Amino acid sequence: MIVAALGIMLSGCSGGGGLIREIGIGLHANNELKIEVDVTTNAEAKVFAEYWPDSNAAQKYVSSVSNSGLYHALVLGNILPLTGYSFRVITEKGGVRSESKIYPFRSRALPMWLQDQFKYSCTRPELLPDTFKEGFMLMNKREAPGLLYIVDVRGRLRWYHMVDGTGVKVAHFTADRTIISILGKSDEPTSYGSEILEINLSGDTLLHFKKGQGDLRYTIHHEVIKNKSGNVVTIYEDPRIMDLSRVGGGKADTVNGDGILVLDRNGKKVWQWSVFDVSDPFADPELLKHKKDWMHANSLSFDTDSNYLLSFYNLGQVWKVDAHSGRVMWKLGKGGTLHMPATDIFSQSHAVHIDASGSLMLFDNGVERKQSGVFAYRIDTTARSATVDWHIKLPAEIYNDRMGSAYMINDSLVLCCCSKRHITVLVNKKGQIIWTLDTAIPPYRVEFIPAAQVRPYILD
């Protein structure tokens, strides 16, 4: 048991219908925002705990449930630091429900290295929609030890998960209410790694692949998501040995390209695609300059028809790739196959996805204009054209040339992460800042999570 962490052991406990022999309470997985109540019973029973903050006894939370056995580890989530709580253990056996007496505990302060990581500012709170005020944000720390953070609108750390010995290079909240991420060592490039980890909000590992195991034979980078079948989809680095002597390179030179890799839950390859399948490196007049990172794929998502949207920073393009044949269906951006005015072209992008209205939305790094922003495009495949649905120009002082993200909160407000500025802002479509979160870390991106997606693990 982990009773030493909070130093509470309750023997010969009263209540519980005589089933409870002992209760211990401590930290779960050495995490200050998760409390573990360890219960020993005299017979097999269903066991769980009810708990509540002392400031609001009417707000009852329920722990995880143990359905059998004599030893029960119950996890209490939604804990705030330095807060008084009370709990009781409930047993159910043979249709009879019994309750222990009520016990108090007080949560501890966050470790120093987790304190003061986030600071919010909002001068017009009345402009914040309830969806945003009740919701949360996911971000990650890329240096070891890696961390996943879920933060509320007031900048309070509400949930975290630490990974020893490696950084969390990128993370994504899935439709299954899990977090899937790429892990990488400090000597691996910024958003590159060699492991895939999926956990639930209880902190349990659901999947963990390492390079060299199964069909994960590549360095992976920038994106990991799940498709409708539950398979893992990621971008991988595809180095090819090529004779570049005709363009001034070596006879056995290396061109680093990118690809899409789909793995099943056992790490077996389901589908694989490479830019080399559809593009000739020698068509690049500056191949020697670009060979170490030829295209730099940096985000991957699904279009409404489940085909892929893949963005390339170095090309300044977004490609739609057929998820079965691998055919490139169109290219959006500079030099692309979709017609659009030059004034409507983004200048390097991140976090490309389809928004709630069906537009293709992206964070525009704005490298050529030295001003970042957000674009939403309507794609007309019949006319082979793209038109701007709307465009936000962010204030010049938060220009962000690398990394970043943008996601709709409602039809008029967008959450933008300017990674290199260590700042996330909520803006309207005029680019006016409504709310700001300063972060001690430079998050690769910040995803918004509606409150309903994290209940009952996190509640307000």
C-alpha positions as CSV (number, residue, x, y, z in Angstrom):
1,M,0.0,0.0,0.0
2,I,1.0,3.6,-0.5
3,V,0.0,4.9,2.9
4,A,3.3,6.6,3.7
5,A,2.6,9.4,1.3
6,L,-0.1,10.9,3.4
7,G,0.7,9.0,6.5
8,I,-2.8,7.7,7.3
9,M,-3.6,4.1,8.3
10,L,-7.0,3.3,9.7
11,S,-7.3,-0.2,11.3
12,G,-10.3,-1.9,12.7
13,C,-12.5,0.5,10.8
14,S,-16.1,0.9,11.8
15,G,-18.9,0.5,9.3
16,G,-18.8,-1.3,6.0
17,G,-21.1,-4.0,7.3
18,G,-18.2,-5.6,9.1
19,L,-16.5,-6.3,5.8
20,I,-13.7,-3.7,6.1
21,R,-10.6,-4.7,7.8
22,E,-8.3,-1.9,7.0
23,I,-8.1,1.4,5.1
24,G,-4.9,3.2,4.0
25,I,-4.7,6.4,2.1
26,G,-1.8,7.9,0.1
27,L,-0.7,9.1,-3.3
28,H,-1.5,7.2,-6.5
29,A,1.5,6.8,-8.7
30,N,3.3,9.5,-6.7
31,N,0.9,12.0,-8.2
32,E,-0.3,14.9,-6.0
33,L,-3.6,15.2,-7.8
34,K,-4.6,11.5,-7.5
35,I,-5.3,10.0,-4.1
36,E,-5.3,6.2,-3.6
37,V,-7.5,4.6,-0.9
38,D,-6.4,1.0,-0.3
39,V,-9.1,-1.1,1.3
40,T,-8.7,-4.6,2.7
41,T,-12.0,-6.5,3.2
42,N,-12.7,-9.7,5.1
43,A,-14.6,-11.2,2.1
44,E,-14.9,-10.5,-1.6
45,A,-17.1,-7.4,-2.3
46,K,-17.7,-4.5,-4.6
47,V,-15.9,-1.5,-3.0
48,F,-15.7,2.2,-3.9
49,A,-15.4,5.5,-2.2
50,E,-17.4,8.7,-2.1
51,Y,-15.5,11.9,-1.4
52,W,-16.1,15.6,-1.4
53,P,-14.3,18.9,-0.7
54,D,-15.0,20.2,2.8
55,S,-16.0,23.5,1.3
56,N,-18.9,21.9,-0.5
57,A,-20.2,18.7,1.1
58,A,-23.0,18.5,-1.4
59,Q,-20.5,17.9,-4.3
60,K,-20.0,14.2,-4.1
61,Y,-17.4,12.5,-6.2
62,V,-17.1,8.7,-6.7
63,S,-13.8,6.9,-7.0
64,S,-12.9,4.0,-9.2
65,V,-14.7,0.8,-8.4
66,S,-13.2,-2.5,-7.3
67,N,-15.6,-5.4,-8.1
68,S,-14.0,-8.4,-6.4
69,G,-11.1,-9.6,-4.3
70,L,-10.0,-8.8,-0.8
71,Y,-7.6,-6.0,-1.6
72,H,-9.0,-2.9,-3.4
73,A,-7.1,0.1,-4.7
74,L,-9.5,3.0,-5.2
75,V,-8.3,6.1,-7.1
76,L,-9.7,9.5,-6.2
77,G,-9.3,12.0,-9.0
78,N,-10.2,15.7,-9.4
79,I,-8.1,16.7,-6.4
80,L,-7.0,20.3,-5.9
81,P,-3.8,21.1,-4.0
82,L,-3.9,22.2,-0.3
83,T,-7.6,21.4,0.0
84,G,-9.5,19.6,2.7
85,Y,-11.5,16.6,1.7
86,S,-13.6,13.9,3.4
87,F,-14.3,10.4,2.2
88,R,-16.2,7.2,3.2
89,V,-15.8,3.7,1.8
90,I,-18.9,1.9,0.5
91,T,-19.1,-1.9,0.2
92,E,-21.8,-3.9,-1.6
93,K,-22.2,-7.7,-1.1
94,G,-25.3,-9.8,-1.7
95,G,-27.4,-6.8,-2.5
96,V,-26.5,-5.1,0.9
97,R,-24.8,-1.7,0.8
98,S,-22.8,-0.6,3.8
99,E,-20.9,2.6,4.5
100,S,-17.8,3.2,6.7
101,K,-17.6,6.3,8.9
102,I,-16.3,9.5,7.3
103,Y,-12.6,10.2,7.3
104,P,-10.8,13.5,6.5
105,F,-7.6,14.2,4.6
106,R,-5.9,17.2,3.2
107,S,-4.1,17.3,-0.2
108,R,-0.6,18.5,-0.3
109,A,1.0,21.3,-2.3
110,L,2.2,20.6,-5.8
111,P,5.9,20.0,-6.1
112,M,7.9,23.1,-6.7
113,W,8.6,22.2,-10.3
114,L,4.9,22.1,-11.0
115,Q,4.0,25.3,-9.3
116,D,3.5,28.6,-11.1
117,Q,3.6,26.9,-14.5
118,F,0.5,28.7,-15.8
119,K,-0.8,32.2,-15.4
120,Y,-4.0,33.4,-16.9
121,S,-5.3,36.9,-17.6
122,C,-8.9,37.9,-18.6
123,T,-10.1,41.5,-18.4
124,R,-13.5,40.7,-19.9
125,P,-14.7,37.4,-18.3
126,E,-18.2,38.1,-19.3
127,L,-17.2,37.5,-22.9
128,L,-16.0,33.9,-22.2
129,P,-18.6,31.3,-23.3
130,D,-19.7,28.7,-20.8
131,T,-18.2,26.0,-23.1
132,F,-14.8,27.6,-22.6
133,K,-15.1,28.4,-18.9
134,E,-16.1,24.8,-18.1
135,G,-13.5,23.2,-20.4
136,F,-9.9,22.3,-20.2
137,M,-6.7,22.4,-22.2
138,L,-4.2,19.7,-23.0
139,M,-0.5,20.4,-23.4
140,N,2.9,18.6,-22.9
141,K,6.4,19.1,-21.8
142,R,9.0,17.9,-24.3
143,E,12.1,17.6,-22.1
144,A,12.7,14.7,-19.7
145,P,10.9,14.0,-17.5
146,G,8.0,14.3,-19.9
147,L,4.7,15.7,-18.6
148,L,1.2,15.8,-19.9
149,Y,-0.9,18.6,-18.4
150,I,-4.6,19.3,-18.3
151,V,-5.2,22.9,-17.2
152,D,-8.4,24.8,-16.6
153,V,-9.4,28.3,-17.8
154,R,-8.1,29.8,-14.6
155,G,-4.6,28.4,-15.2
156,R,-5.0,25.7,-12.5
157,L,-3.3,22.4,-13.1
158,R,-6.1,19.9,-12.8
159,W,-4.4,16.7,-14.0
160,Y,-0.9,15.6,-14.9
161,H,1.0,12.5,-15.9
162,M,4.8,12.2,-15.7
163,V,7.0,10.0,-17.8
164,D,10.5,9.4,-16.4
165,G,13.5,9.4,-18.6
166,T,11.9,10.7,-21.7
167,G,10.0,13.7,-23.0
168,V,6.5,13.9,-24.3
169,K,7.1,15.3,-27.8
170,V,3.5,15.7,-28.9
171,A,0.1,14.6,-27.4
172,H,-3.5,14.3,-28.7
173,F,-6.8,13.8,-26.8
174,T,-8.7,11.0,-28.6
175,A,-12.4,10.4,-29.2
176,D,-12.0,7.5,-26.7
177,R,-11.2,10.0,-24.0
178,T,-7.6,8.8,-23.8
179,I,-4.3,10.6,-24.5
180,I,-2.0,9.3,-27.1
181,S,1.5,10.7,-27.4
182,I,5.0,10.4,-28.9
183,L,7.8,10.0,-26.4
184,G,11.4,10.8,-27.2
185,K,14.8,11.3,-25.6
186,S,16.5,14.6,-25.1
187,D,19.0,13.9,-27.9
188,E,16.2,13.3,-30.4
189,P,15.0,16.4,-32.4
190,T,12.3,18.7,-31.0
191,S,9.1,16.8,-32.1
192,Y,10.7,13.5,-32.9
193,G,10.6,10.3,-30.8
194,S,10.8,6.6,-30.8
195,E,7.9,5.5,-28.6
196,I,4.1,5.7,-28.7
197,L,2.2,5.8,-25.4
198,E,-1.6,5.8,-24.9
199,I,-3.0,6.2,-21.4
200,N,-6.5,6.8,-19.9
201,L,-7.3,9.6,-17.5
202,S,-6.7,7.2,-14.6
203,G,-3.1,7.0,-15.8
204,D,-3.3,3.4,-16.9
205,T,-1.2,2.4,-19.9
206,L,-3.4,1.2,-22.7
207,L,-0.7,0.9,-25.3
208,H,3.1,1.4,-25.4
209,F,5.1,0.8,-28.6
210,K,8.9,1.2,-28.8
211,K,11.0,1.6,-31.9
212,G,12.4,-1.8,-32.8
213,Q,9.4,-3.7,-31.5
214,G,6.8,-5.1,-33.9
215,D,6.6,-3.1,-37.1
216,L,7.6,0.2,-35.5
217,R,11.0,0.4,-37.1
218,Y,11.2,4.1,-37.7
219,T,11.7,7.4,-35.9
220,I,8.3,9.0,-35.6
221,H,7.5,12.7,-35.4
222,H,5.0,15.5,-35.0
223,E,1.8,13.6,-34.9
224,V,0.1,10.5,-33.5
225,I,-3.7,9.9,-33.8
226,K,-6.2,7.0,-33.9
227,N,-8.5,6.1,-36.8
228,K,-12.1,4.8,-36.5
229,S,-10.8,1.3,-36.2
230,G,-8.7,2.1,-33.2
231,N,-5.5,1.7,-35.1
232,V,-2.6,4.1,-34.4
233,V,-1.6,6.5,-37.2
234,T,1.6,8.5,-37.1
235,I,4.1,10.3,-39.3
236,Y,7.5,8.6,-39.7
237,E,10.9,9.7,-40.9
238,D,11.8,7.9,-44.2
239,P,15.6,8.2,-44.9
240,R,16.5,7.0,-48.4
241,I,20.1,6.4,-49.6
242,M,20.4,8.0,-53.0
243,D,23.0,8.9,-55.6
244,L,23.0,12.7,-55.6
245,S,26.2,13.1,-57.5
246,R,24.4,14.6,-60.5
247,V,23.3,17.5,-58.4
248,G,26.6,17.9,-56.5
249,G,26.0,15.4,-53.7
250,G,27.5,12.1,-52.8
251,K,27.0,8.8,-54.5
252,A,25.5,7.3,-51.4
253,D,23.8,10.4,-49.9
254,T,20.7,10.5,-47.7
255,V,17.4,12.3,-48.4
256,N,15.1,12.4,-45.4
257,G,11.5,12.2,-46.4
258,D,8.3,11.5,-44.5
259,G,5.5,9.0,-44.5
260,I,2.3,7.8,-42.9
261,L,2.4,4.6,-40.8
262,V,-0.7,2.7,-39.5
263,L,-0.3,0.1,-36.8
264,D,-2.8,-2.1,-35.1
265,R,-3.1,-2.4,-31.3
266,N,-0.5,-5.1,-31.4
267,G,2.1,-3.0,-33.3
268,K,1.6,-4.8,-36.6
269,K,1.7,-2.7,-39.7
270,V,-1.7,-2.2,-41.4
271,W,-0.8,0.4,-44.0
272,Q,2.3,2.5,-45.0
273,W,2.8,5.3,-47.4
274,S,5.8,7.5,-48.2
275,V,6.4,10.8,-50.0
276,F,8.8,8.9,-52.2
277,D,5.9,6.9,-53.6
278,V,4.5,10.1,-55.2
279,S,7.3,12.6,-55.4
280,D,10.7,12.8,-57.1
281,P,13.3,14.4,-54.9
282,F,15.3,15.5,-58.1
283,A,12.4,17.8,-59.0
284,D,13.5,20.0,-56.1
285,P,16.1,22.4,-57.5
286,E,17.5,22.9,-54.0
287,L,17.6,19.3,-53.0
288,L,21.1,19.5,-51.5
289,K,19.9,22.3,-49.3
290,H,16.8,20.4,-48.2
291,K,18.0,16.8,-48.2
292,K,18.3,16.6,-44.4
293,D,14.6,17.5,-44.0
294,W,13.2,17.5,-47.5
295,M,9.6,18.3,-46.7
296,H,9.1,18.4,-43.0
297,A,5.6,16.9,-42.4
298,N,4.3,18.4,-39.2
299,S,0.6,17.5,-38.8
300,L,-1.8,14.7,-39.8
301,S,-5.6,14.5,-39.5
302,F,-8.6,13.1,-41.2
303,D,-10.8,14.7,-43.7
304,T,-14.6,14.1,-43.4
305,D,-14.2,11.1,-45.8
306,S,-11.5,9.5,-43.6
307,N,-8.7,10.3,-46.1
308,Y,-5.6,12.0,-44.7
309,L,-4.7,15.7,-44.5
310,L,-0.9,16.0,-44.2
311,S,0.9,19.4,-43.9
312,F,4.4,20.1,-44.9
313,Y,6.2,23.1,-43.3
314,N,9.1,23.3,-45.8
315,L,6.7,23.1,-48.8
316,G,4.1,25.5,-47.4
317,Q,1.5,23.0,-48.5
318,V,-1.3,20.7,-47.2
319,W,-1.9,17.5,-49.1
320,K,-5.0,15.3,-49.2
321,V,-3.8,11.7,-49.4
322,D,-6.1,8.7,-50.2
323,A,-6.0,6.4,-47.2
324,H,-6.2,3.3,-49.4
325,S,-4.3,4.0,-52.6
326,G,-1.9,6.6,-51.3
327,R,-2.8,8.9,-54.3
328,V,-2.4,12.6,-53.6
329,M,-5.9,13.9,-54.3
330,W,-5.0,17.6,-54.1
331,K,-2.4,20.1,-52.7
332,L,-3.3,23.3,-51.0
333,G,-0.9,26.2,-50.7
334,K,2.0,27.7,-52.5
335,G,2.5,25.9,-55.8
336,G,-0.5,23.6,-55.0
337,T,-3.1,22.1,-57.3
338,L,-6.1,24.0,-55.9
339,H,-6.5,27.4,-57.4
340,M,-6.6,30.4,-55.0
341,P,-5.5,34.0,-55.0
342,A,-1.9,34.6,-53.9
343,T,-3.2,36.9,-51.1
344,D,-5.1,33.9,-49.6
345,I,-2.1,31.6,-49.3
346,F,-0.9,30.7,-45.9
347,S,2.8,30.9,-45.0
348,Q,3.8,27.6,-43.3
349,S,1.2,25.9,-41.2
350,H,0.5,23.6,-38.2
351,A,-2.5,21.8,-36.7
352,V,-4.4,21.3,-39.9
353,H,-7.8,19.8,-39.4
354,I,-11.5,20.0,-40.4
355,D,-13.4,22.3,-38.1
356,A,-17.0,21.9,-36.9
357,S,-18.4,23.7,-39.9
358,G,-16.5,21.5,-42.4
359,S,-13.8,24.1,-43.3
360,L,-10.1,23.1,-43.5
361,M,-8.6,25.1,-40.6
362,L,-4.9,25.7,-39.8
363,F,-2.6,27.8,-37.8
364,D,-0.7,30.1,-40.2
365,N,2.8,30.6,-38.9
366,G,3.0,33.7,-41.3
367,V,6.7,33.4,-41.9
368,E,6.7,35.6,-45.0
369,R,4.6,38.3,-43.5
370,K,6.1,38.0,-40.0
371,Q,2.6,37.8,-38.6
372,S,0.8,34.6,-37.5
373,G,-2.8,33.9,-37.8
374,V,-5.6,31.4,-38.6
375,F,-7.1,30.4,-41.9
376,A,-10.3,28.4,-42.6
377,Y,-10.7,27.3,-46.2
378,R,-13.6,25.9,-48.2
379,I,-12.4,23.3,-50.7
380,D,-14.3,22.9,-53.9
381,T,-13.0,19.6,-55.5
382,T,-15.1,20.0,-58.6
383,A,-13.7,23.5,-59.4
384,R,-10.3,22.5,-58.0
385,S,-10.2,25.6,-55.9
386,A,-10.0,26.9,-52.3
387,T,-11.6,30.0,-51.0
388,V,-11.1,31.7,-47.6
389,D,-14.0,31.1,-45.3
390,W,-12.5,33.4,-42.7
391,H,-9.0,34.6,-41.7
392,I,-7.7,35.9,-38.4
393,K,-4.6,38.0,-38.1
394,L,-3.0,37.7,-34.6
395,P,-1.3,40.7,-33.0
396,A,2.2,41.1,-34.4
397,E,3.8,40.9,-30.9
398,I,2.9,37.2,-30.6
399,Y,4.2,36.3,-34.1
400,N,5.1,32.6,-33.9
401,D,7.2,31.2,-36.8
402,R,7.4,27.6,-35.6
403,M,5.0,25.1,-34.0
404,G,1.6,26.4,-32.8
405,S,-2.1,25.5,-33.1
406,A,-5.6,26.9,-33.5
407,Y,-9.0,25.3,-32.6
408,M,-12.5,26.7,-32.6
409,I,-14.3,27.1,-29.3
410,N,-17.5,28.2,-30.8
411,D,-18.4,29.9,-34.1
412,S,-16.7,33.1,-33.2
413,L,-13.8,32.3,-30.9
414,V,-10.6,30.5,-31.5
415,L,-8.0,29.1,-29.1
416,C,-4.5,29.8,-30.5
417,C,-1.2,28.5,-29.2
418,C,1.9,30.6,-30.0
419,S,4.5,28.1,-28.8
420,K,7.7,30.1,-29.1
421,R,6.0,33.0,-27.2
422,H,4.9,30.7,-24.4
423,I,1.4,32.0,-24.8
424,T,-2.0,30.7,-25.6
425,V,-4.8,33.2,-26.4
426,L,-8.5,33.1,-27.0
427,V,-9.3,35.5,-29.8
428,N,-12.4,36.6,-31.8
429,K,-12.4,36.7,-35.6
430,K,-11.1,40.2,-35.5
431,G,-8.0,39.0,-33.9
432,Q,-8.8,40.7,-30.6
433,I,-7.5,38.9,-27.5
434,I,-10.2,37.9,-25.0
435,W,-8.1,35.7,-22.6
436,T,-4.5,34.8,-22.2
437,L,-2.5,31.9,-20.7
438,D,1.2,32.3,-20.1
439,T,3.1,29.0,-19.8
440,A,6.5,28.2,-18.3
441,I,6.9,25.6,-21.1
442,P,6.7,26.2,-24.9
443,P,3.9,23.8,-25.7
444,Y,4.0,22.3,-29.2
445,R,0.2,22.9,-29.4
446,V,-2.7,23.3,-27.0
447,E,-5.9,21.3,-27.6
448,F,-9.2,22.3,-26.1
449,I,-11.2,19.6,-24.3
450,P,-14.9,20.2,-23.5
451,A,-15.8,19.4,-19.9
452,A,-18.0,16.4,-20.8
453,Q,-15.0,14.6,-22.3
454,V,-13.1,14.4,-19.0
455,R,-15.9,13.7,-16.6
456,P,-15.8,12.1,-14.0
457,Y,-12.0,12.4,-13.8
458,I,-12.0,16.1,-13.7
459,L,-15.0,18.2,-12.5
460,D,-15.5,21.8,-11.5
